[in-house]
Amino acid sequence: MERALSGITTLFLVWPFLTSEGAQAVLAAIESSARRIVYLSSSGVDDDAEQQTDPIYRLHADMESLIKASGLEWTILRADTIASNALGWAGQIRQDGVVRGPGIAPTAVVHQGDVAAVAARVLTGDEHAGATHVLTGPQVVSRADQVRLIGEAIGRPLRFEEVPVEAARERMLADGRPPALVEALLASTRRPRSDLITPTVEKIAGRPARTFREWAADHADAFR
């Protein structure tokens, strides 16, 4: 990391683990070179909660606390569900046009290109120091909505088939996913519906946030 950080003054961090273990050492290495950090967090983090009940939200809350306690100038980007997660359905869609998975409450899914556009503005400007920005798409969509919109983009009828949580757990474990990851993913089935829609993308990136319909059109070839 020290070699990679040589000459770096501003850094965008996506934490790829399920806990914050090791983060303090990573932040210390970053702090030895950089002065600013922009962290990709989750819109589900609840500032009023004494402890986050969802394991993924807990991870992000822990990381935010460590970053704020460091000597780095920081900005937090709390993103809603990122649209590119739907690429994980490509195999099922190509196979028989049915996406099978546990039910997850609708949210304002955000195009990853919009997250990138906001991150680029924040990384190259000084006016966002100490700010926490929540990024969402312009519409609340369910999993069934997303599958239908992908179908419209590729010109095929598709459908979402909800499966019980236990069946989903067995399938993910059989696919070789680590148990801790499986439980973290399945915790999302207990999340309530979120109708939160923010104007943040347009305010910072200078253009409206893109819809999931637009995302599906942009990525149609991945599902054909």
KAJOZI-V394703 format. One record per residue. N is the residue number from 1. PHI is phi as a letter, one per 40 degrees, with the letter a starting at -180 (NA if undefined). Layout:
n: {N/N}
phi: {PHI/PHI}
This chain:
n: {1/2/3/4/5/6/7/8/9/10/11/12/13/14/15/16/17/18/19/20/21/22/23/24/25/26/27/28/29/30/31/32/33/34/35/36/37/38/39/40/41/42/43/44/45/46/47/48/49/50/51/52/53/54/55/56/57/58/59/60/61/62/63/64/65/66/67/68/69/70/71/72/73/74/75/76/77/78/79/80/81/82/83/84/85/86/87/88/89/90/91/92/93/94/95/96/97/98/99/100/101/102/103/104/105/106/107/108/109/110/111/112/113/114/115/116/117/118/119/120/121/122/123/124/125/126/127/128/129/130/131/132/133/134/135/136/137/138/139/140/141/142/143/144/145/146/147/148/149/150/151/152/153/154/155/156/157/158/159/160/161/162/163/164/165/166/167/168/169/170/171/172/173/174/175/176/177/178/179/180/181/182/183/184/185/186/187/188/189/190/191/192/193/194/195/196/197/198/199/200/201/202/203/204/205/206/207/208/209/210/211/212/213/214/215/216/217/218/219/220/221/222/223/224}
phi: {NA/c/c/c/c/d/g/c/b/b/b/b/b/b/c/c/b/c/b/c/d/g/c/c/c/c/c/c/c/c/c/c/b/c/b/b/b/b/b/c/b/b/c/c/c/b/c/c/c/c/a/c/c/c/c/c/c/c/d/c/c/c/c/d/c/c/c/c/c/c/c/c/c/b/b/b/b/c/c/c/d/c/d/c/d/c/c/c/c/d/c/c/c/c/c/a/g/b/c/b/a/c/c/b/c/c/a/c/d/b/c/c/c/c/c/c/c/c/d/c/c/c/c/b/b/b/c/b/c/g/b/b/b/b/b/b/c/c/a/c/b/c/c/c/c/c/c/c/c/c/d/c/c/b/g/b/c/b/a/b/b/c/b/c/d/c/c/c/c/c/c/c/c/c/c/g/c/c/d/c/c/d/c/c/c/c/c/c/c/c/c/c/d/b/b/c/b/b/c/c/d/c/c/c/c/g/a/c/c/c/c/c/d/c/c/c/c/c/b/d/c/c/b/c}
